[in-house]
Amino acid sequence: MPGWSLSIDFGTSNTAAAYRRGDATPTAVRLSDSAEQMPSAVLATPQDIQVGTAAVRSARLHPDGFERSPKRLIGQDTVLLGGRDIPVVTLVAAVLRVVATRAARVAGDDRPDAVLLTHPQDWAEPRRQVLRAAAVEAGFPDQILRLVPEPVAAVAHYASTTPPPAGSTVAVFDFGGGTCDVALLRADGGASGMRVLASAGADPLGGDVFDHLLLTAVLARLQDRDRGDLVDAVRDPANARALLALRNDVREAKHELSEHEHASIPVVAADAEEVVTITAAEFDEMVAPQVRRATELTATTLAQAGLVAGDLHALYLTGGSAHLRAVQRDLTALLGRPPATLEDPKLVVALGAHHAVAAAAATVPAPAAAVPTVVTDPSPAVPVAGLSAAAQRVLQVNPKLAAALAGTPQGPALIDDLVILAALMCVPGLIDRVIAEPGLIARMRRDNAGLEIPQPAASGVPLPVKIFFGDSPPWLAAHWKPAARKRWNDEHGSGDVWAVRVMRTWCTATESERQEILRRPDWSTWAPGDHYLDAFTHGDLPEPDRIWLSAATEPAEAVPSSRPPIPRPTHPTPQQQAYLHDLAALYMPPAGAGLAAATARPPDPDQFVLTCLGAPKHTDQVSVMGVGVTGWPSRLLFYPAAGARPPAVVIPIAGPLLDLTNGRIGWNGVPVILTPDVVTGVRIKVDWGNAQRRIVVGTTYRPGADCPPPGADVQLRTDQITEVANRIRTHLGRP
């Protein structure tokens, strides 16, 4: 059995690891019960040093012994935890030791042949030596240690999937718990891989800073509610457990606000309790200066290298804070396109370290073996009228099957069913059995037969690929190698769901798209939807998966467009109609056919409005508010009178969103168009509970209208509330 290597990405907030046996694909090591990565936290108790999830779980019992980010301590000799001075190198070693133990269980071998330790690009030699010393204290021999810069590892991971062109420049944006690091690398080609052109970092900047800002906002909200007693109780050293619990809840809320529009944070101390709700818009607003620092750091690093954002082939994200939508929004604005993301950004560095070391080693590959082929009848099957494109495809690749079915009462139409076709693609030997006994499928359907799908083989082209793409050399060449087969097995298992997805994609695609699919085994534009059928039963190991045949049919057909229609405001006023005339293309169904139409994403209202209506005279950033403090970030676009169009304030936001935030009063349509014949007045509302002041735009009563609904108020929040309110009044000529 080939030896194995272990990579460890010891981060400020979380630690990740990956192992690789031989030249197989690196695999993440599961370090906690709920995720691949584990907290980097340590807890010094009178008995021992706990690490990771165990440390976080027990921190409330020994709050004075808890350190969430031991990486930040590297550079000092000792730290006081639990009433005793502990060397920092010992704390780091404790984390690495836990990783080593769990990795050995997965790899089946106690000692790796190499240990790869990643570190920030700008770490000086003393910090690197602390990391190496901690690894030795954890039990790793010094001679097997290798230090890998984090940005080099991150780029190597992405390059293993999509290699950047030789001579191109890529950036790595590493936004973790405590630092933000940006590095520019040049793809030199050949074995040398990547060369660092420039790098910069900001410390402290990251998830820990965001946690602090969010915690401060929660405590300030309590003060606004006259609950200073609860704030004092939380800050009291005697209630250290309460503060620790609050910090954990704040951290969870931060992650929730990247996916949801609000998060509720309980604050508990002694017998008192309050719940504070923070919206995503409020969170984005409070972290905006820090996110701006990170974006400016990227621009500064580019300038140091004499480059601009347009010179980059790609900007790759890594680190847990990189997933925050405010971060991705600002980077997209800087680049003019979205940054590149693959998989979990917290695992990118650990996985890529193996690829980085392999590239630097410049090993000479062994001669390639012959690519296996699938032997089929040289005479292709004649297309059968009335069959789905998926059934036609299976018969074309397997003409002997077509010939055998031609003699049955139903003919080849017997297999034109997603479940039957998936069985033929996934059950070993089933096609040969049907060729030998053409009536077998009909009998199995009558008997509601269940067919076992054994665990996939470790080598060779996957059976579903053979059956569907057996006449495509690119697909066969891409899947026959052991590493590729292992990756396919890990992603698709028995292949039944993959088979259904491929068949629905094939039925949906145009002929030109099908030809492109045959040429590209890396095809990634699949038909949308859930491709798991009720006929599938996935058993727990070692039980095999099963496909159940029945008389019921599941047609193989094209998938309709997943793009919902863009609602046009109904019953517009004459002045609104002048704007809707110029926006007519927004409400048209997606053009084209095939996968392009089925996977078409709805246009961005903001960009579409600007394209159709042109540049506004003025723009203000606002949050369009609903009940409570719920709101949506948007813009006010001030358009002057021009031609048939009167002056208007256009808000490029979808009405259905406002319907949710305003308690479902009938909002619909895109965008919100405020014209003089819609607006009755503009006032500033100051008595809205504990929320900030807001602008309230009153509208006329227009029966049947939905954007805005009859008499509905449009409520806005902004930092320049008086200036914006006056600007709306002046622009529309309303009090």
N, C-alpha and C positions, 0 to 999 in steps of 0.2 A: 504494500500500500504506500503511495507517495506521501511525503511529509506534508506538514501544514504550517501556515503562517497565520499570525494573529495581529490585527490592527486595533488600536485603541485611540479613540478621539475623546480625550479628557477635557470636557467643556466646563464653562463657568456654571451653567445650570444643570446640564445633563451630560451623561457619558454614554457613548455608543461604541460598539465593537463589531468587527466582522472577521470571519475566518475564511481561509482558502486552502483547499487541499490540491496540491499539484497545480495544474493550469486551469482548474475548474473555475466557474464564476464565483466571485466572492459572495458570501452569504452573511447576512446580519445575525449576530448572536442575540438571542432574547435575554435581556438582562433584568427584566421585571415581569411580574405576572400579567401586566396589562399592556406592555409595550416593549419594543426592541430596546429602546434606551432606558436608562435609569437615572434618577436624580444623582448629581455629584455630591450630594449632601453627606456630612458625617456627623455622628453623635458620640461624644465621649461620655461614657457612663463609668461608675466606679469599677465595673467589671471588665469592660472592653471598649472597642470602637466599632459602632455600628455604621453601616454604609447604605446609601441609596434609599429605596422605599422603606426599609426597616428603620432607618434613621429618621425619616420624615414622620413615620407612623408613631414613633416613640418620643418625638421631640417634646410633646406636651408634658411628658413625665420628667424630663430633665432639660428644661429650656436653656439653662446656663451652659449646657454642654453641646449645644447645637450650632453647627456652622453649615449654612446652605451652599456656600461657594468657596470651597478650599482652594480652587485655582487662583482666586484673587489674592490669596495669601502668599503665593510663590514670590519670593523676593525678601521675605522676612524669615528669621530663624525659627521662632517659636510663637505659639499663640496660647492664651489662657482659655481653656475650655473645661467646664466641670470642676473648677477649682484647682486645676493643675496645668503646668506649662507642658505643651506637647509640641515636638518638632513638626514643622509644616511638612517636611519630607515624609514623616510617619503617617500623616493624614492622607497624603496623596498615595502613598504605598498601600494604605488600607483599601482605597477605591480600586487600584489596579489589581490587588490580590483577589477581590471579589470577582472582577471581570475574568481573571485567569481561571478561577475555579469553574465558573459557569461555561466558559468557552471550552474547557477541557471535557466537560460532560457532553457537549454537542459534537466536538471533533473526535471523541473516543480515544484520546491520547493525552497524557498529562503534560507533555512538554512540546511546545511548538518549535519548529526549526528556526523561525524568525519572529521577532516582535517589532511591529511598526508603531511608533509613537508620534502622533501628529501634534503640531504646535503652531501658534500664530507666526506669520511670516516675519514680523518685526521683533520677535523675542530675541534678546541678547543671549550670549553664551552662558552667563551665570544661571538664567532661568532654565535654559535647556539642560544644564547639568543637574539641576534639582529634579527635573522630570526623569532624567536617566538614573539618578541615584535612587529615586523612589521606586523605579522599576526593579532595580537590583534588590532593594530591601523587600520588594514584593515576591522575590524568588526567581526572577529572570536572570540568567547569566548575561554579563555585560556584552560578551562577544556576539550575541544574537540580536542586540538592540539596534534599531535603525530609526533615526528621526526624519520625519517627512513634514515639510511646511504644509499647512492646511489648504491654502489656495491651490498649490500644485496637486494635492490629492483630489480636491473638488473638481478641477478641470479634467484630471485623468478619468474620473468617474463619468463625467458627461462625454468625454472623448471616446470612451469605450463603447458608447452607443452611437454617437454621431461625431466622428472625428472632425475637428476643425480643419479647413484647408491649410496647407503649408503656407507659411508667411502671414497668416491672419493673426489678429490680436483679439484676445478674449479677456473679459474682466470677471473676477470673482468677488461677489458681495457677501461677506460673511457677517451676519448680524445675529449674535448670540445673546447670552444672558447678561454679559458684562461689558463686552467690547463690540465695536464695529470695525471690521478690517476690510480694506479694498486692495486688491492686487491686480495688476495688468500683466498678462503673460503673452508671449509670442510663440506661436506654433512653428518650431524650426523644422519639423519633419524629421524623418529618420528615427533612430533609436533614442536620441537625446530628448525627444518629447517637447517639453515646454520650458521657456526661459522667462524669468521674471524681469519685467521692464521697470516697474515702479510699484510701490506699495505705501500704504498709509493706514493709520489706525486712530481711533478715538476711544478713550477710556476715562471715566465710565460712560458708556452709552450702550443701551440694549434693554433686554427684558427686565432686568432688575430696576433700571431707572423708570420704566413704564409702570412697574409694580408700585414704586414709591409715589409716582404722580397720581395713580389711581387711588391708593390708600389715602393720600392727602385730600383728594377730592371727596372721598367717602366721609372722612372726619369733618371736613368743612360743611358738607351737607347736614350732618348731625348738628353742628353748631347753629346752622340756619333754622333748624327745627327746635332750637332751645334745648338741645340734649347735650349740653356741655358736660353734664354729670357723667354721661355714658362715655364721652371722649376721655375725660379724666380717668375713669375707671379702666379703660383699655390701656392707657398710657402708664398706669400705676405699675411699677416693677413687681408688686405682689401679684398682679394678674398677668404675668408673662405668658401663661398658657392661652389666655384670651387673645392677646395680641398676636401670638403665633397662629392661632386658628384663623384670625381675621386676615393675616397675611396670606395664608393658604387659600382662603376664599377669594381674596382679591386676585391672586394669580390665576385661579380657575376662571374668574369672570373675564380676565384679560383675554384668555383663549376663546371664551364664548363670544366675545364681541367681535372676533374675526369672522364668525360664522352667522351670528344672529344680530338682530337689531337692538337688543337690550339684554342686560344681565342684572340679576338681583343678588345683593350681597348682604348676608345677615351679619349684624354686629351684636355680639353677646358678651356681657360681662356681669358676673354675679347673677342676680335675678332679673336684670334689665335686658331688653332686646329691641332692636329696630332693624328694619330692612330698607336698604338704600338701593334704588334702581338707577343704573347708569345706561344711557343709550349709546349706540355705536357712534352716532354723530358727536356726542359730547366727548367720548373717548378719543375719537380722531382729532378733535379740537385741542384736547389737553396734551396730546403727544406730538402735535404738529411741529413745534419748534425742534424737538429731538429728531423727528423724522427728517426735517429739513437739514439738520446737521449731518445726518448720514448721507443724504443726497448731495450736499455740498462737498462732503469728503470725496465722493465719487468723482464729481466734476473737477476738484482740485487735483486728484491723482491723475486724471486724464491730462490735465494741463501740464503737470510735471513731465509727462512723457511726450508732450507736444502733440497730443491727440484730441479729437472731439468725439462725442458720443457716436456720431455717424461712422467713425472708423472702426467700431467694434463689430466683430463677427457675431458675438453674443455676449450677454452678461448673465452669469450663472449665479443662482441664489443658494446659499447654504446657511445653516443656523436657524434656531427655533423662532427668532423674531422676524425672520424674512417672510413668514407667511402672513403677517399683519397686512390688512388690505390697504391701510394708509401708506405703508412702505411700498407695496407693489404699485399703488396708484402714482406716487411721486416718481418712482423709478421709470415707470412707463412714460410719464411726461418728459423726463430727462432724455430717454432713449428715442422716443417717438415710436416705440413698439414695446410689447410686453417682454419682461425678462424671461429667461429660460428656466423652467422648473421641471424636474423629474423626480417622481417618488417623494419620499419624506425628506425635506431638507436637513433634518437632524441626522440622517444616516449617510448623506452624500460623502462626507470627508472620510468616514471609517471605511466605506466600500471602495472609495477611490484610491486610498493609500496603497492597496495591493497593485492596482494598475500603474500607479506612479513608479513604484519600485521595479515592476516588471519592465516598464519602458526604459528606465535608467540602466537596467542590467544589460540591455541590448543583446539578449540571447538570440542565437540563430535558430529559427524554427526548423523543426524536423521536416523532411520532404512530405508533401501532402499525399495522402492516400487517394485512390480513385474514388470519385463521388459515386455512390450507389445509384442505380436507376431502377425504375419500376418497369418490369417487362409487361407490355400489353400487346394486344393484337395489332398488327401494323395497319389494319383497315379501321379507320375511325367509324364510330356508330353514326348512322344516318339520323338527323334530327327528327323527332317524333312530334307531329303537330298536336297542340293542346296541352303539352306538358309544361310545367314550370321550368324556369331557367336553371334552378338548382338540380332538378331531376335530369334535365338535358345534360348538365355538366357531369354528373356522376356516370351517366350512360356513355358519354363521350370518352371519359377516361377509362371506362371498364366496358369495352364493346362486347365482350363475351357475355356479360350480364344482360346487355340489351338483346342479344341474340336469343338467350335462354328465355327471357320474359316475353319475347314476341310470340311464342307458341302457347301462352296461357290465355284464358278467356278474356281477361281484362287487359292483357298486353302490358307494356311498360308503365301504363298508368297505375298499375298495382302499387308501385313504390313512390308515387308522387304524393308524399306525405312527410312532414318534417320528422315525425317520430321514426318512421320506417327508414328514411334516408339517414338520420342520425345513427340508427342501429347498424346500417350497412357500413357507415364510416368508422364506427367505434368498436364493434364486436369482432374480435379476430376470427377469421375463417368464415364469417357469415356469407360473404359474397360467393365464396367457393361452394358453400352448401346450397345456396339458391341456384347457382349455375347447374349443379348436379341434380337438384330437385326444384324446378321452377315453381311448383305449387306450395312450397314451404311457407312463404310469407302469408298467403291467404289462410293457411291452416293455423299459423301462429296467431293471427289476428282474431280468428274465431275463438281460439282457446285462451285469449288474453295472456299470452305467454310473457314471462319475464326473462330477459336475457342478461347474463352477467357480463360486466366489463371488468376484466382483471386490472390490477395495478399496471400502469404504463411501464414499458420496457425502459431500461437505462440507456440503450444505445439504438442507433438506427433512426430512420425517418419516422415520425409519428404516423400511426395508421390513418387518422383522419386526413392528414396532409397528403399521404399517398393516394387515398381514394379520390380526393377532390382536386388535387394539383399534381397528380402523378405524371402528367405530360408537360410539366413546367420545369425545365432545368434550374432556373434560379431558385424556385421554392425547394427543390430537392437538395441543391448545393447548400442552402442556408440552414438546413435542419438536420443534416446527417451527422455532424460532429458531436462528440459526447457533451461538450459544454453547451452547445445549442440545444441538444435534446434535454439536458437537465433543466435548462431555463424554461423550455416549453412545458416540461412536466410540472415544474414548480408553479407555473402560471395557470395551466389548463387542466392538470390532472388527467382524468380519463378522456377529456376532449369533447364530451357531449354538448356542453354549453357552447364551446368554441365552434362546433359543427353547426349548430343552429344559427349562431351569429354570422358565420361565413355564408351559409345558404341564404339567409335573409338579405345579407349585403349583396350577394350575387344577383338575387332577384330584383333588387332595387336599382342596381347600377345600370348605366347605359352601356352600350357595346364598347365604346371607346374606354370607359372606366374599367370594364372587365379585362380588356387587353392590357391596361396599365397594371391591374392587380396581378395578372399572370407574370408580368415582368418584374414586379416589386414584392418580394417576400417581406419587406419592412412596411407594407401597406398598413395605414393606421386609421383610415376614414371608414369606420364601420357603421352599419345601420344602427340607429338608436333604438333603445327599448330594452326590456327584460327578456333575455333569451333562455331563461330556465323554464322548462316545460314540466307540467304536472306528471308526465310519464317518466320523469327521472327520479331515481331514488339514490341518494349519495350516502353510502354507509360509512361508519367510522372504521378506521383501520383495526384489524386486517380484513374487515368485511368488504366485498367488492361492490362497486356501483352497479345499478341495474337500470335497464330500459324496459318499460312495460308496453307491449303491443296490444292494441284493441281495435275494434271495428270503427270507433270514432276517428275522425280525421282532423289533422292540424295542417291546413294548407300552407305550402311554401309560396309566399307571395311577397310583393314589394311592400316596404314600410313607408307609410305616408310621411309627409313632412312633419317634423317635430316642432316646427316654429309656429307659435300661436299667432293668430292674426293681430295686427296692430289696430286697436280700437280707435275709430274716428269719432271725435266729439259729435254728439247728436244735437239737433235743433240749434245750430249756431246762429248768432246774430249776424246781420249783414256785414258788420265790420270784421267779425271773426271769420266769416266766409272768405273774405279777401285773402286772409292768411292761409286758410285751409286749401284754397285753390293752388297756392304755390307749394303746398306740402302734399299734394295728391299722391306722389310716388311712395310716400311713407306707408300708405294703407294698401298698396297693391300686394298680391301674393308673391312669394319668391319666384324669381324667374328661373328658367332652366328646368332640367329633369335629372333623374337618377340620384346618386348619392349627394351631389352638390345641392340639390333642392331639399332632399330629406334631412340633411344635416345643417341646413342653412340656419345661422343664428339670427335672431331679430336685430335689426339695426339699432345702433346706439342713438336714442332720441336726441341727445345733446349734439352729437356730431351731425346727425341728419338734418336737424333744424338749422344749424349753421350752414350746411351745404345748400339747402333749399332757399333759405331766407337771406343768406349773406351775413357779413360781419355786422354785429349790432353797434350802435353808437356808444353804448356803455354797458358794462357788466358788473354785477354785484354777486358775491358769494353769500348764500343764505341757507338756512335749513327750513324746509316747508314743514310746519308743525301740525300735530293732530291733538288728540286728547292727552292730558298729562304733559309729559316732557318728551313724548315720542315724536320723532321727526326724521326727515330725509334730506341729506345734503343735495343741493342743486344750485342753479344760478338764475338770476334775473337778467334777461336779455332785453335791453331797451332799443326798440326799433322806431325810428322817426317816420313821419308820414312820407310816403313815396308812391307816386302813381295812384293805383286804386287802393293802396293800403293806408289805413289811418295810423296814427301813433299807437304803439302797443307795448306791453311788457309781457314777454313770452317766458314761461317757466318750462323747460324741457324735462318734464317728469311725467310718469305714467299715472293717470287718474286712479286706477285700481289700487295703487299703493296708498293714495290719500284716502280712499274709501276705507281701508283698514285702520288707518291712524285716526280718522275722524268718527269712528263708531258706526261705519256703514250707513252713510246718509245718501248714497247714490252717485258717488264719483265714478267717472269712467273717462276714457278718451286720452289721447296724447296729441299735443302738449296742452298745458294750461295757457290760454290766450286771454290776457286782460286788456280789453279795449275800452275807450270812453263810454260806449253804449252797454258795457257790462259792469263797470265799477261805479259804485255810488259814493264811496268815500274811503279815506285812509286815516286810521287812528292808531295810537299806541296804547296797548293794554298793559296795565301795571299791577293788576290785582290777581295774578294767576298763581295762586298757591305759593309754592316755593321755587317755581321756575323763574327764569330770567324774563325780563320784559320782552314783548313781541309786537310786531306790526300786524294789524288786522285790516285786511282789505275787504270792505263790504261789497256785495254784488247784487244785481237786480234779480227780481223774481221772474224767471223765464220758464214757463211750463214745459216739461219734457227735456229740458237741457240737463247735461250731466257733467260739464267741464267748464266752469263750476256748476254744481246743481243749483236749482232755484234758490236764491237768497243766501247761499252758503258763504261763509267767511273764509278767506284765504289768509292763514296765519303764518307769519315769517319770523325767524329769529336771526339776528346778525350782530356783529360787534359794533357796527355803526348804525344803530337803530334810528336815531333822529335824522341823520343825513339820508339814509335810504328811504325812509318814509317821505321826507320832503321831495326827494327825487321822483318818487312815484307820483306824488300829487302834481308836481310841476309838469311831468311828462304827459300825464293823462288829463290834466286840467280838472282835477277833482279836489274837493276840500279834504 
